C-alpha cells in the first residue's frame, strides 16, 4: 500500500488526536502542521519530530502533501477545505463538515470538479455497538422500525465556552447540534433517512452564550420512522447520557456508553448478541495522546485504503452533507413556529 503524506491545519484537541493517529499508522506520514497559535503546532513538532511547522495554512498547502486534515473551528472548515482542494490536496474535514447544507454541497462539488476526494470524520460509525445495530437494521432483523429516541445529555461549564471565542456564537458555532450532537444525527440519518419534518423547542438557560443549551425535537424520517431528539449542555457536573434507542417490530436496541460504545439493551427476535464479544472500542490511547473517544485510527485507515483504490467504508463529503441538512431541518422546525 502506498504511504500517503498528511498535513494538519489546527493543532487543538482534535488536531492532536489526528497527529497521534498518523504517527502510529505505517501507511501514513505526518509531514506538516499548522496553527495560528504557532506554539501549538510547535508542540506537535516537539512530540513527533521532523515536522514542518506553520502559522499560515496557505504555506502548508504549498508543500507536496497528499491529504490535509482540517481540525479548526466550525466556521473555518469551508474556506480552508476549498483552499486545500484548489491547491490539489485531498481533504479530511472534522465534524461538523460545515455550518450549512449549501456550503457542504459546494465543498463536495469543488472536490468533484477538481478530481479530488473530500472526506468527513465520522469515527462513531466504526464502534462495535453501532456496527452490530447496523447489521441488524440492514438485514431487517428488527422488522418494521417504529421509532427512535436520541439523548445527548452532557455537561459543558461556562468555562468551556469562555476558552474559545468561537464557541457559543451563532456566527461561528451556529448551535449545539453542530458541536455536541452531529455524530448522533449522522447515525440517525444513515439508518433512517432524511428528516422530512421537525417540531423543535430551543432554550438558553444556564450559559452566557448566543446559542441554545437545551433543545428537544420531534422528527419524522423519510422511511416513516418517528423520532425524538433531546440535547443539552446543562447536566450537572459531568456528562450523563449519550444514547440511541430503536423500537422495532421484532426488537429493541439501546446503544449508550460515553460515546455510543456500549450496548445497554438488546432484545432482537432470533438474533441474540454474539458470545464473548468485546464492546470496548480501542484504542483510546493513541501513543503520545490520551483521547476521550475511539476509532479515529479507523478513519485514517479507510482514507488511505480509498486513496489506494481499495474498498473503503469512509464517509465522503456528499454523505457527510446529509447530517448538516438534517441539523438545518431541526433548527428550521424551531424558527418557523
For each residue, the residues with C-beta under 8 A, 3 or more apart:
1: 27 304 305 308 310
2: 27 307 308
3: 26 27 28 29
4: 27 28 29 66 67 303 304 307
5: 29 31 64 65 66 67
6: 18 22 28 29 30 31 65 66 67 68 69
7: 30 31 32 33 34 60 61 63 65 67 68 69 89
8: 11 15 18 19 22 30 32 33 34 44 68 69 71
9: 15 34 35 57 60 68 69 70 71 72 80 84
10: 14 15 34 35 70 71 72 73 76 94
11: 8 15 16 19 33 34 35 37 40 41 43 44 71
12: 15 16 35 40 71 72
13: 16 17
14: 10 17 18 71 94
15: 8 9 10 11 12 18 19 33 35 40 44 69 71 72
16: 11 12 13 19 20 44 289
17: 13 14 20 21 286 289 291 296
18: 6 8 14 15 21 22 69 71 92 296 300
19: 8 11 15 16 22 23 30 33 44 47 48 289
20: 16 17 23 24 286 287 288 289 291
21: 17 18 24 25 286 296 297 299 300
22: 6 8 18 19 25 28 29 30 300
23: 19 20 30 48 286 287 288
24: 20 21 286 287 297
25: 21 22 28 297 300 301 304
26: 3
27: 1 2 3 4 301 304
28: 3 4 6 22 25 300 304
29: 3 4 5 6 22
30: 6 7 8 19 22 23 33 48 51
31: 5 6 7 51 52 63 65
32: 7 8 51 52 53 54 60 63 65
33: 7 8 11 15 19 30 41 44 45 51 52 53 54 60
34: 7 8 9 10 11 41 53 54 55 56 57 59 60
35: 9 10 11 12 15 38 40 41 55
36: 55
37: 11 40 41 55
38: 35 41 42 53 54 55
39: 42 43
40: 11 12 15 35 37 43 44
41: 11 33 34 35 37 38 44 45 53 54 55
42: 38 39 45 46 53
43: 11 39 40 46 47
44: 8 11 15 16 19 33 40 41 47 48 51 53
45: 33 41 42 48 49 50 51 53
46: 42 43 49
47: 19 43 44 288
48: 19 23 30 44 45 51 288
49: 45 46
50: 45
51: 30 31 32 33 44 45 48
52: 31 32 33 60 63
53: 32 33 34 38 41 42 44 45
54: 32 33 34 38 41 57 59 60
55: 34 35 36 37 38 41
56: 34 59 60
57: 9 34 54 60 61 80 83
58: 61 62 83
59: 34 54 56 62 63
60: 7 9 32 33 34 52 54 56 57 63 65 68
61: 7 57 58 65 68 83 84 87 89
62: 58 59 87
63: 7 31 32 52 59 60
64: 5
65: 5 6 7 31 32 60 61 68 89
66: 4 5 6 89 90 307
67: 4 5 6 7 89 90 91 92 303 307
68: 6 7 8 9 60 61 65 84 89 90 91 92
69: 6 7 8 9 15 18 91 92 94
70: 9 10 76 77 80 81 84 91 92 93 94
71: 8 9 10 11 12 14 15 18 94
72: 9 10 12 15 76 77 80 94
73: 10 76 164 166 172 173
74: 77 96 98 99 166 172 173 174 178 179
75: 78 99 166 171 172 173
76: 10 70 72 73 79 80
77: 70 72 74 80 81 93 94 96 97 98 99
78: 75 81 82 98 99 103 106 107
79: 76 82 83
80: 9 57 70 72 76 77 83 84
81: 70 77 78 84 85 91 93 98 107 110 118
82: 78 79 85 86 106 107 110
83: 57 58 61 79 80 86 87
84: 9 61 68 70 80 81 87 89 91
85: 81 82 88 89 91 107 110 111 114 116 118
86: 82 83 110 114
87: 61 62 83 84
88: 85 114 116
89: 7 61 65 66 67 68 84 85 116
90: 66 67 68 116 117 118 119 303 307
91: 67 68 69 70 81 84 85 111 116 117 118 119
92: 18 67 68 69 70 119 120 121 299 303
93: 70 77 81 97 98 107 118 119 120 121 317 320
94: 10 14 69 70 71 72 77 121
95: 120 121 122 182 183 186
96: 74 77 99 178 179 182 323 324 327
97: 77 93 104 107 120 317 320 321 323 324
98: 74 77 78 81 93 103 104 107 324
99: 74 75 77 78 96 103 174 178 324
100: 103 104 324 328
101: 104 105 321 324 325 328
102: 105 106
103: 78 98 99 100 106 107 324
104: 97 98 100 101 107 108 317 320 321 324 325
105: 101 102 108 109 321
106: 78 82 102 103 109 110
107: 78 81 82 85 93 97 98 103 104 110 111 118 317 321
108: 104 105 111 112 118 316 317 318 321
109: 105 106 112 113
110: 81 82 85 86 106 107 113 114 118
111: 85 91 107 108 114 116 117 118 317
112: 108 109 115
113: 109 110
114: 85 86 88 110 111
115: 112
116: 85 88 89 90 91 111
117: 90 91 111 303 306 307 316
118: 81 85 90 91 93 107 108 110 111 316 317
119: 90 91 92 93 299 303 306 314 315 316 317 320
120: 92 93 95 97 315 316 317 319 320
121: 92 93 94 95 296 299 315
122: 95 125 183 186 299 315 320
123: 126 127 183 293 294 295 296 298 299
124: 127 130 183 186 187 259 260 293 295
125: 122 130 131 134 186 187 190 313 315
126: 123 130 131 281 294 295 298 299 313
127: 123 124 130 131 259 260 261 281 294 295
128: 131 132 261 277 278 279 280 281
129: 132 133 255 257 260 261 262 263 279
130: 124 125 126 127 133 134 187 255 260
131: 125 126 127 128 134 135
132: 128 129 135 136 263 273 274
133: 129 130 136 137 191 244 246 253 255
134: 125 130 131 137 138 190 191
135: 131 132 138 139 141
136: 132 133 139 141 142 251 253 268 271
137: 133 134 140 141 142 145 191 246
138: 134 135
139: 135 136
140: 137 143
141: 135 136 137 250 251 268 269 270 271
142: 136 137 145 246 248 249 250 251 253 268
143: 140 248 249 250 251 269
144: 248 249
145: 137 142 148 192 223 225 246 247 248 249
146: 225 226 247 248 249
147: 225 226 227 228 246 247
148: 145 188 191 192 225 226 227 228 244 245 246 247
149: 227 228 243 244 245 247
150: 181 184 185 188 227 228 229 230 243 244 245
151: 230 231 241 242 243
152: 180 181 184 229 230 231 232 241 242
153: 230 231 232 235 239 240 241 242
154: 180 231 232 233 235 239 240 242
155: 233 234 235 236 237 238 239 240
156: 160 161 180 207 213 233
157: 160
158: 161 162 207 208
159: 162 163
160: 156 157 163 167 233
161: 156 158 164 167 168 207 208 209
162: 158 159
163: 159 160 167
164: 73 161 167
165: 169 172
166: 73 74 75 169 172 173
167: 160 161 163 164 172 173 179 209
168: 161 173 207 208 209 210 211
169: 165 166 172 173 209 210 211
170: 173 174 175 210 211
171: 75 174
172: 73 74 75 165 166 167 169
173: 73 74 75 166 167 168 169 170 176 178 179 211
174: 74 99 170 171 178 211
175: 170 178 179 211 212 215 327 331
176: 173 179 180 181 211 212 213 215 231 232 233
177: 180 181 182 185 215 231 327 330 331
178: 74 96 99 173 174 175 181 182 327
179: 74 96 167 173 175 176 182
180: 152 154 156 176 177 231 233
181: 150 152 176 177 178 184 185 229 231 327
182: 95 96 177 178 179 185 186 323 327
183: 95 122 123 124 186 187 260
184: 150 152 181 187 188 229 242 244 260
185: 150 177 181 182 188 189 229 323 326 327 330
186: 95 122 124 125 182 183 189 190 315 320 322 323
187: 124 125 130 183 184 190 191 244 260
188: 148 150 184 185 191 192 195 221 227 229 244 326
189: 185 186 192 193 194 195 221 322 323 326
190: 125 134 186 187 322
191: 133 134 137 148 187 188 246
192: 145 148 188 189 221 222 223 225 227
193: 189 221 222 223 225
194: 189 221 222 322 325 326
195: 188 189 198 219 220 221 222 325 326 329 330
196: 220 221 222 329
197: 219 220 329 333
198: 195 217 218 219 220 329 330 332 333
199: 217 218 219 333 337
200: 215 216 217 218 330 331 333 334 337
201: 215 216 217 334
202: 212 214 215 331 334
203: 212 213 214 215
204: 207 209 210 211 212 213 214
205: 213 214 234
206: 213 233 234
207: 156 158 161 168 204 213 233 234
208: 158 161 168
209: 161 167 168 169 204 213
210: 168 169 170 204
211: 168 169 170 173 174 175 176 204
212: 175 176 202 203 204 215
213: 156 176 203 204 205 206 207 209 232 233 234
214: 202 203 204 205 231 232 234
215: 175 176 177 200 201 202 203 212 229 230 231 232 330 334
216: 200 201 228 229 230 231
217: 198 199 200 201 228 229 330 333 334
218: 198 199 200 226 227 228
219: 195 197 198 199 226 227 228 229 329 330 333
220: 195 196 197 198 224 225 226 227
221: 188 189 192 193 194 195 196 224 225 226 227
222: 192 193 194 195 196
223: 145 192 193
224: 220 221
225: 145 146 147 148 192 193 220 221
226: 146 147 148 218 219 220 221
227: 147 148 149 150 188 192 218 219 220 221
228: 147 148 149 150 216 217 218 219
229: 150 152 181 184 185 188 215 216 217 219 330
230: 150 151 152 153 215 216
231: 151 152 153 154 176 177 180 181 214 215 216
232: 152 153 154 176 213 214 215 235
233: 154 155 156 160 176 180 206 207 213
234: 155 205 206 207 213 214
235: 153 154 155 232 238 239 240
236: 155
237: 155
238: 155 235
239: 153 154 155 235 242 258
240: 153 154 155 235
241: 151 152 153 256
242: 151 152 153 154 184 239 256 257 258 259 260
243: 149 150 151 254 255 256 260 264
244: 133 148 149 150 184 187 188 254 255 260
245: 148 149 150 252 253 254 255 265
246: 133 137 142 145 147 148 191 251 252 253 254
247: 145 146 147 148 149 252
248: 142 143 144 145 146 251 252 253 268
249: 142 143 144 145 146
250: 141 142 143 268 269 270
251: 136 141 142 143 246 248 266 267 268 269 271
252: 245 246 247 248 265 266 267 268
253: 133 136 142 245 246 248 263 265 266 267 268
254: 243 244 245 246 263 264 265 266
255: 129 130 133 243 244 245 260 262 263 264
256: 241 242 243 260 262 264
257: 129 242 260 261 262 264 279
258: 239 242 261 262 292 293
259: 124 127 242 281 292 293 294
260: 124 127 129 130 183 184 187 242 243 244 255 256 257
261: 127 128 129 257 258 279 280 281 293 294
262: 129 255 256 257 258 279
263: 129 132 253 254 255 266 273 279
264: 243 254 255 256 257
265: 245 252 253 254
266: 251 252 253 254 263 272 273
267: 251 252 253
268: 136 141 142 248 250 251 252 253 271 272
269: 141 143 250 251
270: 141 250
271: 136 141 251 268
272: 266 268
273: 132 263 266 277
274: 132 277
275:
276:
277: 128 273 274
278: 128
279: 128 129 257 261 262 263
280: 128 261
281: 126 127 128 259 261 284 294 295
282: 294
283: 286 294 297
284: 281 290 291 292 293 294
285: 289 290 291
286: 17 20 21 23 24 283 289 290 291 296 297
287: 20 23 24
288: 20 23 47 48
289: 16 17 19 20 285 286
290: 284 285 286
291: 17 20 284 285 286 294 296
292: 258 259 284
293: 123 124 258 259 261 284 296
294: 123 126 127 259 261 281 282 283 284 291
295: 123 124 126 127 281 298 299
296: 17 18 21 121 123 286 291 293 299 300
297: 21 24 25 283 286 300 301
298: 123 126 295 301 302
299: 21 92 119 121 122 123 126 295 296 302 303 314
300: 18 21 22 25 28 296 297 303 304
301: 25 27 297 298 304 305
302: 298 299 305 306 312 313 314
303: 4 67 90 92 117 119 299 300 306 307 312 314
304: 1 4 25 27 28 300 301 307 308
305: 1 301 302 308 310 311 312 314
306: 117 119 302 303 309 310 312 314
307: 2 4 66 67 90 117 303 304
308: 1 2 304 305
309: 306
310: 1 305 306
311: 305
312: 302 303 305 306
313: 125 126 302
314: 119 299 302 303 305 306
315: 119 120 121 122 125 186 319 320
316: 108 117 118 119 120 319 320
317: 93 97 104 107 108 111 118 119 120 320 321
318: 108 321
319: 120 315 316 322
320: 93 97 104 119 120 122 186 315 316 317 323 324
321: 97 101 104 105 107 108 317 318 324 325
322: 186 189 190 194 319 325 326
323: 96 97 182 185 186 189 320 326 327
324: 96 97 98 99 100 101 103 104 320 321 327 328
325: 101 104 194 195 321 322 328 329
326: 185 188 189 194 195 322 323 329 330
327: 96 175 177 178 181 182 185 323 324 330 331
328: 100 101 324 325 331 332
329: 195 196 197 198 219 325 326 332 333
330: 177 185 195 198 200 215 217 219 229 326 327 333 334
331: 175 177 200 202 327 328 334 335
332: 198 328 329 335 336
333: 197 198 199 200 217 219 329 330 336 337
334: 200 201 202 215 217 330 331 337
335: 331 332
336: 332 333
337: 199 200 333 334
